[in-house]
Amino acid sequence: MYAQGLLGGAEAAEENEEFLAAFQARIDAEEKIEPKDPMPAAYRKTLIRQIGQHAHSEIVGMLPEGNWITRAPSLRRKAALLAKVQDEGGHGLYLYSAAETLGVSRDQMTEELLSGKAKYSSIFNYPTLTWADIGAIGWLVDGAAIMNQVPLCRCSFGPYARAMIRVCKEESFHQRQGYEIMLTLARGSDAQKEMAQDALNRWWWPSLMMFGPSDADSEHSDQSVKWKIKRFTNDALRQKFVDATVPQGEFLGLTFPDPDLKWNEERGAYDFGPIDWDEFWRVVKGHGRMNVDRIKDRKKAWDDGKWVRDAALAHAEKRRQRKDAAKTAAE
């Protein structure tokens, strides 16, 4: 998707006031910043952190759903879930490629993930206990992802913005797929509706946590908005998600696990209860139910795939040698 020749990015620029002002002027004018353009080191660092975390989340996010491919209740459901998991893998590859244009290698990003230095979305550290969880993930988790990611199509960094256009199209399909599963369960037997309700109970609050810490506690949000890496703050996106999702849940006939959830006529938005930020930070710091298993499984996949990477590199080297030999003979 992006040329590997871009690996390394532009040379560092002298970051005086004039340079920083000119860079911000480009951002304010809605110009796209490309990999070879001079950029502040902090802008590059922020992008590497955010795109890397996003890529890791797509790859790790394959694990809870991949667990259900063989257990899906019909051939149609198996095929759809398999296609979705393949899409998520592709999203991770797009994003790793975009990050590589900033001068960080995929190996380095993966090593940081496996060591715990790099993070991924906390939502993937919760277990998928029933088939209804696959519906809840599609409806809620992918719905939250869409709310986060559609504004990223207008990100100031060109490769990230362009990658997100395709990602968002596919995530929209995933969200519809999940909602259709929940609708089928909600209109099924009493046991099926109970299963759907149980999944909503367990996934609602973690889905709200997906948007990150509150604006007051967010270390990077203000600067990311100023640089137009992000277009909205965490709390603004969280509110948009609640306002869009609650009517969908009411249509399903399900009840949200929040006694404080109610429509506020004056604000024209839903009020909702306090988020358990202690749980959020506990999971982010590696103490969720599935943190250890997710990294263990990711490490196994990385180690098992080493022979494929080595073979691909060896093949590329042979091709290069043949090309050089043919060029030398022609001369």
Secondary structure, DSSP 8 states (H G I E B T S, - for coil): ---GGGTT-S------HHHHHHHHHHHHTT--B-TTS---HHHHHHHHHHHHHHHHHHHHTHHHHHTTGGG-SSHHHHHHHHHHHHHHHHHHHHHHHHHHTTT--HHHHHHHHHHTSS---GGGGS---SHHHHHHIIIIIHHHHHHHHGGGGG-SBHHHHHHHHHHHHHHHHHHHHHHHHHHHHHTS-HHHHHHHHHHHHHHHHHHHHTT-S-GGG-SSHHHHHHTTS-SS-HHHHHHHHHHHHHHHHHHHT---S-TT-EEETTTTEEE-----HHHHHHIIIIISSSHHHHHHHHHHHHHHTHHHHHHHHHHHHHHHHHHHHHHHHH-
